[in-house]
Amino acid sequence: MTTVLTYEEDGLPAGLAAQVAALEAQAWPGARAGHDPALAPRVMLLVDAAGTVAASLALLHKPVRHAGRTYRAAGLSAVVTRAGLRGRGYGGRLVAAARAALAADPAVDLVLFSCDRPLVPFYEAAGFTRLPGAVLVGGTPEEPLATDAPGFDKEVLADFPGAGVDAAAFAGARIALYPGLVDRLW
């Protein structure tokens, strides 16, 4: 039996935070733990009855200006499943729960994030849509990092839960995400 839990990142209990940090360090050795507080990070966990974190991810939020409008955007970051539990559907269950939570959040107009190209079917199975030709531009305007940078093999995925969001405006577009220098791309 597993349960989905959600916490503001700065309110994550120490024992769970230590497990998340260990999972992330295993998946991305040398990466900085945690997220920029300016992105209002929330952590979603899939936890078993013994309190073991099977999978975790972060939800990040910021306004995004695109095609003459400002959208209340959210994105997925640091999606990881415990190595010994991969292939059992835990990650997919957590990503689907994240999509449902963001779709139900009246403060979210759209969800945008990038992933490695081989992971596209995983996210599509959870209900996200690939945006063909779209490029997320992260970092800052002074220090940009784009998903089409040399050496990257990224795809952009989205969901459009907000009323009146013109999904077609995002396909094939360069989208100025600019989440800063901590979470350069989410």
Rosetta silent file (secondary structure, phi, psi, omega in degrees, C-alpha in Angstrom):
SEQUENCE: MTTVLTYEEDGLPAGLAAQVAALEAQAWPGARAGHDPALAPRVMLLVDAAGTVAASLALLHKPVRHAGRTYRAAGLSAVVTRAGLRGRGYGGRLVAAARAALAADPAVDLVLFSCDRPLVPFYEAAGFTRLPGAVLVGGTPEEPLATDAPGFDKEVLADFPGAGVDAAAFAGARIALYPGLVDRLW
SCORE:     score description
SCORE:     0.000 S_00000001
   1 L     0.000  126.474  177.666    0.000    0.000    0.000 S_00000001
   2 E  -122.796  156.937 -178.100    1.406    3.376   -1.016 S_00000001
   3 E  -133.007  141.332  173.710    0.194    6.902   -0.407 S_00000001
   4 E   -90.042  126.779  177.465    0.842   10.169   -2.244 S_00000001
   5 E  -120.857  145.265  178.711    1.928   12.956    0.106 S_00000001
   6 E  -130.092  134.726  179.828    2.518   16.613   -0.797 S_00000001
   7 E  -137.022  148.930  163.237    4.521   19.162    1.198 S_00000001
   8 E   -63.184  141.298 -174.594    5.844   22.639    0.705 S_00000001
   9 H   -56.748  -40.052 -178.410    9.557   21.973    0.235 S_00000001
  10 H   -76.242   -4.348  176.847   10.515   23.922    3.344 S_00000001
  11 H  -108.940    8.621 -179.168    7.948   21.926    5.364 S_00000001
  12 L   -68.700  123.275  179.159    9.139   18.469    4.318 S_00000001
  13 L   -55.494  145.467 -172.614    9.765   16.365    7.472 S_00000001
  14 H   -54.710  -43.453 -178.469   13.473   15.680    8.050 S_00000001
  15 H   -63.779  -40.748  177.794   13.261   11.897    7.582 S_00000001
  16 H   -70.924  -39.467  178.680   11.462   12.232    4.263 S_00000001
  17 H   -61.083  -39.610  179.138   13.778   15.061    3.171 S_00000001
  18 H   -65.050  -39.825  178.164   16.810   12.850    3.836 S_00000001
  19 H   -65.554  -42.904  178.914   15.319   10.052    1.716 S_00000001
  20 H   -62.526  -44.931  179.446   14.538   12.447   -1.137 S_00000001
  21 H   -60.144  -39.900  179.538   18.058   13.891   -0.989 S_00000001
  22 H   -67.392  -41.756  178.183   19.534   10.388   -1.129 S_00000001
  23 H   -62.491  -44.460 -179.144   17.345    9.399   -4.111 S_00000001
  24 H   -66.910  -39.060  179.294   18.277   12.576   -5.982 S_00000001
  25 H   -65.251  -34.161  177.757   21.996   12.174   -5.180 S_00000001
  26 H   -69.645  -41.104 -178.286   21.882    8.640   -6.554 S_00000001
  27 H   -75.559  -37.647 -175.862   20.123    9.769   -9.747 S_00000001
  28 L  -132.710   74.297 -178.253   22.110   12.991  -10.264 S_00000001
  29 L   -54.928  134.004  177.540   25.464   12.762   -8.446 S_00000001
  30 L    84.839   -6.828  179.570   26.894   16.157   -7.585 S_00000001
  31 L   -74.843  150.791  177.410   23.661   18.058   -8.236 S_00000001
  32 L   -70.491  136.431  177.158   22.517   20.657   -5.741 S_00000001
  33 L   -82.299  148.686  176.574   19.710   19.466   -3.458 S_00000001
  34 L    83.777  174.788 -174.283   16.510   21.488   -3.194 S_00000001
  35 L  -130.092  162.850  179.208   14.936   24.130   -5.374 S_00000001
  36 L   -63.489  120.807  179.506   14.824   27.906   -5.622 S_00000001
  37 H   -57.940  -24.322  179.045   12.298   29.161   -3.022 S_00000001
  38 H   -65.273  -16.842 -179.566   11.185   31.814   -5.548 S_00000001
  39 H   -95.317   12.801  177.989    9.595   28.957   -7.563 S_00000001
  40 L    46.474   55.705 -174.783    7.284   27.976   -4.663 S_00000001
  41 L   -67.569  135.511  170.994    8.501   24.369   -4.679 S_00000001
  42 E  -120.986  142.762 -179.463    6.203   21.611   -3.480 S_00000001
  43 E  -108.208  129.871  174.306    7.402   18.048   -3.089 S_00000001
  44 E  -110.764  135.055 -177.264    5.188   15.100   -3.987 S_00000001
  45 E  -128.186  147.748  167.766    6.105   11.691   -2.630 S_00000001
  46 E  -110.079  113.697 -171.238    4.856    8.151   -3.071 S_00000001
  47 E  -120.594  138.824  177.202    5.439    6.555    0.335 S_00000001
  48 E   -86.244  177.100 -175.712    4.830    2.979    1.496 S_00000001
  49 L   -61.438  -25.423  179.424    3.292    1.977    4.843 S_00000001
  50 L   -85.164   -2.473 -179.841    6.744    1.813    6.470 S_00000001
  51 L    88.756   13.133  178.275    7.486    5.432    5.485 S_00000001
  52 L   -85.071  129.507  178.115    9.898    4.562    2.683 S_00000001
  53 E   -77.222  114.848  177.727    9.853    6.987   -0.237 S_00000001
  54 E   -83.854  -36.253 -179.180    9.322    4.929   -3.405 S_00000001
  55 E  -153.875  153.059  177.230    9.277    7.957   -5.746 S_00000001
  56 E  -146.907  159.628  173.602    9.470   11.728   -5.501 S_00000001
  57 E  -157.618  165.556  176.063    9.190   14.818   -7.659 S_00000001
  58 E  -118.071  143.986  173.236    9.014   18.574   -7.246 S_00000001
  59 E  -107.689  123.329 -179.033    6.368   20.952   -8.561 S_00000001
  60 E  -115.702  150.751 -173.677    7.744   24.391   -9.413 S_00000001
  61 E  -136.731  141.404  171.987    5.718   27.520  -10.207 S_00000001
  62 E  -169.410  154.106  173.007    6.295   30.870  -11.885 S_00000001
  63 E   -70.487  141.784  177.713    4.601   33.304  -14.253 S_00000001
  64 E  -128.303  126.527  177.413    5.637   32.837  -17.886 S_00000001
  65 E   -92.743  124.332 -178.908    5.170   35.512  -20.523 S_00000001
  66 E  -153.553  135.113  176.478    4.467   34.036  -23.952 S_00000001
  67 L    50.889   42.227  175.567    2.745   35.256  -27.119 S_00000001
  68 L    80.148    5.681  179.652    1.647   38.492  -25.465 S_00000001
  69 E  -128.294  157.354  172.717    0.096   36.859  -22.381 S_00000001
  70 E  -108.309  126.324 -179.010    1.257   35.980  -18.908 S_00000001
  71 E  -111.797  147.261  173.192    0.470   32.435  -17.792 S_00000001
  72 E   -88.352  100.708 -172.880    0.626   30.918  -14.334 S_00000001
  73 E  -100.384  151.530  172.140    2.957   28.044  -15.146 S_00000001
  74 E  -134.208  161.019  178.036    4.010   24.991  -13.211 S_00000001
  75 E  -152.365  161.212  176.207    6.465   22.271  -14.049 S_00000001
  76 E   -93.669  144.208  177.136    7.804   18.942  -12.892 S_00000001
  77 E  -145.899  155.200  173.024   11.359   18.632  -11.670 S_00000001
  78 E    51.425   47.000  177.795   13.575   15.989  -10.096 S_00000001
  79 E   -76.981  121.656 -176.430   11.300   13.046  -10.912 S_00000001
  80 E  -149.236  143.655  174.560   12.948    9.957   -9.424 S_00000001
  81 E  -119.050  141.072  177.590   12.020    6.427   -8.349 S_00000001
  82 L   -52.879  132.143 -172.727   14.028    4.372   -5.864 S_00000001
  83 H   -52.228  -45.407 -177.189   16.415    2.213   -7.928 S_00000001
  84 H   -72.162   -7.644 -177.505   15.231   -1.117   -6.507 S_00000001
  85 H  -112.880    3.406 -178.591   11.586   -0.249   -7.209 S_00000001
  86 L   -65.574  149.933  178.029   11.822    0.905  -10.826 S_00000001
  87 L    85.862    5.364 -179.153    9.615   -0.787  -13.381 S_00000001
  88 L  -107.250    4.158  177.106    6.727   -1.325  -10.951 S_00000001
  89 L    90.792    1.526 -178.188    4.663    1.729  -11.923 S_00000001
  90 H   -65.270  -45.484  179.119    5.482    3.879   -8.889 S_00000001
  91 H   -62.231  -44.115  178.806    6.941    6.750  -10.905 S_00000001
  92 H   -61.768  -40.178  178.660    4.054    6.693  -13.347 S_00000001
  93 H   -63.699  -41.642 -179.346    1.543    6.729  -10.519 S_00000001
  94 H   -68.842  -41.376  179.005    3.253    9.736   -8.924 S_00000001
  95 H   -64.646  -39.973  176.843    3.533   11.664  -12.212 S_00000001
  96 H   -64.250  -38.142  177.103   -0.165   11.014  -12.932 S_00000001
  97 H   -65.653  -37.779  177.868   -1.006   12.259   -9.419 S_00000001
  98 H   -65.206  -43.779  178.524    1.063   15.391  -10.050 S_00000001
  99 H   -59.983  -44.975 -179.910   -0.753   16.028  -13.327 S_00000001
 100 H   -63.605  -42.021  179.634   -4.126   15.633  -11.591 S_00000001
 101 H   -63.673  -42.926  179.221   -3.104   17.946   -8.736 S_00000001
 102 H   -68.762  -36.682  178.196   -1.903   20.641  -11.141 S_00000001
 103 H   -65.500  -29.774 -179.380   -5.018   20.290  -13.304 S_00000001
 104 H   -87.182   -8.239 -176.379   -7.168   20.840  -10.203 S_00000001
 105 L   -84.713  113.804 -178.866   -5.149   23.866   -9.031 S_00000001
 106 L   -67.373  -10.327  178.452   -6.976   27.070  -10.045 S_00000001
 107 L   -91.584    8.004 -179.515   -3.656   28.942   -9.809 S_00000001
 108 L  -120.149  120.909  176.055   -2.152   26.925  -12.705 S_00000001
 109 L   -90.617  -37.885 -178.312   -2.894   27.804  -16.337 S_00000001
 110 E  -150.419  155.848  176.942   -0.365   25.519  -17.925 S_00000001
 111 E  -118.900  127.499  179.414    2.225   22.889  -17.100 S_00000001
 112 E  -134.621  138.129  172.514    5.516   22.890  -19.010 S_00000001
 113 E  -163.295  168.049  177.349    8.662   20.846  -18.513 S_00000001
 114 E  -119.207  158.283  176.263   11.341   19.064  -20.464 S_00000001
 115 E  -148.456  165.190  173.689   12.618   15.525  -20.323 S_00000001
 116 E   -64.501  139.771 -174.979   15.126   13.316  -22.064 S_00000001
 117 H   -49.150  -42.010 -179.519   13.654   12.126  -25.366 S_00000001
 118 H   -64.736  -16.100 -179.121   13.468    8.420  -24.334 S_00000001
 119 H   -89.507   -4.215 -178.368   11.204    9.380  -21.395 S_00000001
 120 H   -53.715  -48.351 -179.949    8.492   10.977  -23.553 S_00000001
 121 H   -59.433  -34.005  176.961    6.270    7.828  -23.597 S_00000001
 122 H   -59.897  -48.485 -179.035    6.457    7.635  -19.787 S_00000001
 123 H   -72.903  -34.682  175.885    5.096   11.178  -19.417 S_00000001
 124 H   -63.808  -36.372  178.067    2.566   10.744  -22.218 S_00000001
 125 H   -63.071  -25.619  177.587    1.206    7.674  -20.382 S_00000001
 126 L   -87.860    0.137  174.976    0.535    9.986  -17.411 S_00000001
 127 L   105.915    0.041  177.958   -1.478   12.330  -19.659 S_00000001
 128 L   -80.967  156.955 -177.505    1.067   14.949  -20.714 S_00000001
 129 E  -114.237  132.862  175.272    1.315   16.065  -24.352 S_00000001
 130 E   -73.412  137.961  176.474    4.548   16.433  -26.319 S_00000001
 131 L  -103.422   93.861 -176.110    4.947   19.858  -27.915 S_00000001
 132 L   -56.270  130.388  176.278    6.648   19.123  -31.254 S_00000001
 133 L    76.242   -4.195  179.753    9.415   21.590  -32.034 S_00000001
 134 L   -74.598  148.167  178.917    8.960   23.537  -28.786 S_00000001
 135 E  -130.690  127.072  171.479   12.055   24.717  -26.928 S_00000001
 136 E   -90.250  134.478  176.026   12.163   25.777  -23.276 S_00000001
 137 E  -111.255  110.300 -177.588   14.699   28.483  -22.559 S_00000001
 138 E  -101.268 -159.467 -176.200   15.784   28.299  -18.951 S_00000001
 139 E    70.101 -132.979  177.694   18.395   29.975  -16.826 S_00000001
 140 L  -132.361  166.200  176.033   18.150   33.752  -17.067 S_00000001
 141 L   -57.584  -32.190  179.669   18.094   36.149  -20.030 S_00000001
 142 L   -79.234  -29.346 -179.587   21.773   36.855  -19.280 S_00000001
 143 L  -132.944   70.215 -176.193   22.674   33.159  -18.863 S_00000001
 144 E   -74.232  154.439  172.769   20.146   31.167  -20.925 S_00000001
 145 E  -139.311  112.847 -175.535   20.016   27.387  -21.176 S_00000001
 146 E  -105.087  150.068 -179.961   17.784   26.029  -23.918 S_00000001
 147 L   -68.815   -9.696  175.212   16.509   22.505  -24.397 S_00000001
 148 L  -103.850   17.711  178.240   17.934   22.560  -27.926 S_00000001
 149 L   -64.538  151.402  178.129   21.464   23.362  -26.718 S_00000001
 150 L   -53.872  135.123  179.440   24.260   21.215  -28.186 S_00000001
 151 L    90.069  -11.719  177.392   24.474   17.879  -26.411 S_00000001
 152 L   -89.937  146.522  173.644   20.894   17.964  -25.150 S_00000001
 153 L  -130.752   67.831 -171.589   18.336   15.433  -26.349 S_00000001
 154 E  -109.248  153.676  170.943   15.257   16.990  -24.752 S_00000001
 155 E  -125.476  152.749  177.289   11.568   17.184  -25.547 S_00000001
 156 E  -104.231  132.825  177.159    9.053   19.640  -24.106 S_00000001
 157 E  -119.853  158.325 -175.379    5.834   18.310  -22.596 S_00000001
 158 E  -152.085  166.116  167.861    2.763   20.197  -21.469 S_00000001
 159 E  -146.524  147.498 -173.243   -0.710   20.131  -20.064 S_00000001
 160 L  -125.994   73.274 -177.770   -3.209   22.974  -20.411 S_00000001
 161 L   -77.418  -20.004 -176.186   -5.649   22.915  -17.484 S_00000001
 162 L   -75.818  142.343  177.751   -6.376   26.674  -17.499 S_00000001
 163 L   -67.076  137.927  174.453   -9.389   28.021  -19.306 S_00000001
 164 L    78.747   10.253  177.202   -8.574   30.005  -22.414 S_00000001
 165 L   -78.743  126.509  179.773   -4.984   28.805  -22.810 S_00000001
 166 L   -84.826   88.703 -176.991   -4.076   28.771  -26.492 S_00000001
 167 H   -56.823  -35.033 -178.413   -2.212   25.452  -26.640 S_00000001
 168 H   -62.991  -25.441 -179.871   -1.376   25.989  -30.314 S_00000001
 169 H   -68.607  -14.236 -176.741    0.699   29.065  -29.358 S_00000001
 170 L   -99.786  -23.401 -179.611    3.193   26.769  -27.608 S_00000001
 171 L   -67.763  130.004  178.055    3.776   24.122  -30.298 S_00000001
 172 L    71.579   10.794 -174.628    6.991   24.778  -32.211 S_00000001
 173 L  -103.474  155.625  168.214    7.732   27.875  -30.110 S_00000001
 174 E   -89.049  121.925 -173.885   10.706   29.054  -28.088 S_00000001
 175 E  -112.397  116.454 -177.910    9.278   29.521  -24.607 S_00000001
 176 E   -79.042   91.181  179.935   11.138   31.870  -22.246 S_00000001
 177 L   -78.629  -49.174  178.129   10.818   29.996  -18.966 S_00000001
 178 L    43.395   64.048  178.505   13.768   31.673  -17.188 S_00000001
 179 L   -80.324   -2.966  178.588   13.446   29.984  -13.770 S_00000001
 180 L   110.203 -168.361 -174.665   16.835   31.318  -12.641 S_00000001
 181 L   -96.947   -9.060  176.941   20.244   29.825  -11.994 S_00000001
 182 L   -83.406  -57.031  177.554   19.275   27.266   -9.322 S_00000001
 183 L  -103.856   74.963 -171.213   16.640   25.367  -11.313 S_00000001
 184 L   -58.949  -40.134  170.491   18.003   26.253  -14.734 S_00000001
 185 L  -134.183  136.055  176.326   15.511   23.967  -16.465 S_00000001
 186 L  -103.873    0.000    0.000   12.722   22.292  -14.632 S_00000001
